[in-house]
Amino acid sequence: MRHFYGTTLANPLMLGTAKYPSPAILADAFKRSGASVATVSLRRESGIDLAGQDFWQMVRQLGVHILPNTAGCHTVKEAVTTAHMAREMFDTPWIKLEVIGEEDTLQPDVFGLVEAARILSKEGFQVFPYTTEDLIVADRLLNAGCEVLMPWGAPIGSGLGLNNTFGLRTLRAHFPDTPLVVDAGIGLPSHACAAMELGYDAVLLNTAVAKAGDPAAMAQAFANAISAGKAAAQANPIEKRDMAVPSTPVIGKAFLS
């Protein structure tokens, strides 16, 4: 089982905490899924009534690892500042690092991402970078101090699944000892299962559960799919072939003339 900065996760499912119809439904989704990690976005201000504090308290009571993120940050300075605020509020060195570079796809600014990762790693953060499946960027992030990589499956919230399975498979092959998490774009349990079948160590998603008709039931479905995909990867699946291969042996078959 893979370690994430020395931490072993009981369940490879990571769930976001945004967009749920209610806090009770969010809590139920976590309970039924068995998710080990909750990602949370730092609010810049709680407001005069401190309304956000009740939410943070509820998240802490989930009994899971908290992974704050820098969602919505578009510059290195903004991401680094947000990370420091998150560490102070949540008392964890973990940070999901996002530096967004393009508005329509929310694609990471990989240049800013590497720079921010280097700064935060030197300052004691344990960085989970939201990145692309690019091998060169992955290498730069590891050299910057990251010990985990989180390549996207598809644009955030799109539900498109794994847009580039070749790239994701290649990334897994090039970095066999690095914990890899598919983050973003997952829309169906089958997408999450496919990610685990590729040999990935975890899947992070939010919208596919939070915006489902029954978020808790969908969360459980994702947990089942991830478990199946992980088991399949560990069972060493057969390789794909271009030609048919008979499943019934022909040795000993009687040939009639």
Solvent accessible surface area in square Angstrom, and as a share of the most:
residue,aa,sasa,rsa
1,M,149,0.66
2,R,72,0.26
3,H,107,0.48
4,F,4,0.02
5,Y,35,0.13
6,G,69,0.66
7,T,35,0.20
8,T,60,0.35
9,L,8,0.04
10,A,99,0.76
11,N,31,0.16
12,P,19,0.12
13,L,0,0.00
14,M,0,0.00
15,L,0,0.00
16,G,1,0.01
17,T,11,0.06
18,A,51,0.40
19,K,125,0.53
20,Y,26,0.10
21,P,91,0.57
22,S,38,0.25
23,P,84,0.53
24,A,75,0.58
25,I,56,0.29
26,L,3,0.02
27,A,36,0.28
28,D,57,0.29
29,A,0,0.00
30,F,8,0.04
31,K,168,0.71
32,R,106,0.39
33,S,4,0.03
34,G,40,0.38
35,A,5,0.04
36,S,13,0.08
37,V,0,0.00
38,A,0,0.00
39,T,7,0.04
40,V,1,0.01
41,S,53,0.34
42,L,15,0.08
43,R,117,0.43
44,R,125,0.46
45,E,140,0.63
46,S,29,0.19
47,G,40,0.39
48,I,187,0.95
49,D,106,0.55
50,L,107,0.53
51,A,59,0.46
52,G,0,0.00
53,Q,70,0.31
54,D,114,0.59
55,F,42,0.18
56,W,5,0.02
57,Q,90,0.40
58,M,32,0.14
59,V,0,0.00
60,R,105,0.38
61,Q,130,0.58
62,L,35,0.17
63,G,71,0.68
64,V,34,0.19
65,H,78,0.35
66,I,28,0.14
67,L,0,0.00
68,P,1,0.00
69,N,12,0.06
70,T,0,0.00
71,A,43,0.33
72,G,45,0.43
73,C,0,0.00
74,H,79,0.35
75,T,72,0.42
76,V,27,0.15
77,K,163,0.69
78,E,57,0.25
79,A,0,0.00
80,V,22,0.12
81,T,67,0.39
82,T,5,0.03
83,A,0,0.00
84,H,68,0.31
85,M,75,0.33
86,A,1,0.00
87,R,75,0.27
88,E,152,0.68
89,M,66,0.29
90,F,19,0.08
91,D,129,0.67
92,T,20,0.12
93,P,54,0.34
94,W,16,0.05
95,I,1,0.00
96,K,13,0.06
97,L,0,0.00
98,E,8,0.03
99,V,1,0.00
100,I,6,0.03
101,G,50,0.48
102,E,74,0.33
103,E,116,0.52
104,D,131,0.68
105,T,50,0.29
106,L,57,0.28
107,Q,74,0.33
108,P,6,0.04
109,D,45,0.23
110,V,26,0.15
111,F,171,0.71
112,G,7,0.06
113,L,0,0.00
114,V,20,0.11
115,E,87,0.39
116,A,0,0.00
117,A,0,0.00
118,R,95,0.35
119,I,61,0.31
120,L,0,0.00
121,S,28,0.18
122,K,162,0.69
123,E,75,0.34
124,G,48,0.46
125,F,10,0.04
126,Q,52,0.23
127,V,1,0.00
128,F,0,0.00
129,P,0,0.00
130,Y,1,0.00
131,T,1,0.00
132,T,13,0.08
133,E,34,0.15
134,D,64,0.33
135,L,49,0.25
136,I,108,0.55
137,V,19,0.11
138,A,1,0.01
139,D,56,0.29
140,R,120,0.44
141,L,0,0.00
142,L,43,0.22
143,N,110,0.56
144,A,7,0.06
145,G,36,0.35
146,C,4,0.03
147,E,98,0.44
148,V,0,0.00
149,L,0,0.00
150,M,0,0.00
151,P,0,0.00
152,W,35,0.12
153,G,3,0.03
154,A,2,0.02
155,P,29,0.18
156,I,67,0.34
157,G,42,0.40
158,S,48,0.31
159,G,31,0.30
160,L,109,0.54
161,G,0,0.00
162,L,28,0.14
163,N,95,0.49
164,N,56,0.29
165,T,57,0.33
166,F,147,0.61
167,G,8,0.08
168,L,1,0.01
169,R,110,0.40
170,T,30,0.17
171,L,1,0.00
172,R,26,0.09
173,A,73,0.57
174,H,108,0.48
175,F,30,0.12
176,P,80,0.50
177,D,121,0.63
178,T,17,0.10
179,P,12,0.08
180,L,0,0.00
181,V,0,0.00
182,V,0,0.00
183,D,3,0.02
184,A,10,0.08
185,G,4,0.04
186,I,8,0.04
187,G,17,0.16
188,L,95,0.47
189,P,28,0.18
190,S,69,0.45
191,H,37,0.16
192,A,0,0.00
193,C,24,0.15
194,A,36,0.28
195,A,0,0.00
196,M,4,0.02
197,E,82,0.37
198,L,31,0.16
199,G,26,0.25
200,Y,6,0.02
201,D,26,0.14
202,A,0,0.00
203,V,0,0.00
204,L,8,0.04
205,L,5,0.03
206,N,33,0.17
207,T,37,0.22
208,A,19,0.14
209,V,0,0.00
210,A,1,0.01
211,K,130,0.55
212,A,21,0.16
213,G,90,0.87
214,D,77,0.40
215,P,8,0.05
216,A,5,0.04
217,A,38,0.29
218,M,53,0.24
219,A,0,0.00
220,Q,69,0.31
221,A,36,0.28
222,F,0,0.00
223,A,17,0.13
224,N,92,0.47
225,A,15,0.12
226,I,2,0.01
227,S,70,0.45
228,A,58,0.45
229,G,0,0.00
230,K,57,0.24
231,A,57,0.44
232,A,35,0.27
233,A,31,0.24
234,Q,134,0.60
235,A,79,0.61
236,N,125,0.64
237,P,77,0.49
238,I,167,0.85
239,E,148,0.66
240,K,191,0.81
241,R,175,0.64
242,D,149,0.77
243,M,156,0.70
244,A,102,0.79
245,V,89,0.51
246,P,95,0.60
247,S,119,0.76
248,T,98,0.57
249,P,105,0.66
250,V,84,0.48
251,I,163,0.82
252,G,82,0.79
253,K,121,0.51
254,A,79,0.61
255,F,161,0.67
256,L,168,0.84
257,S,165,1.06
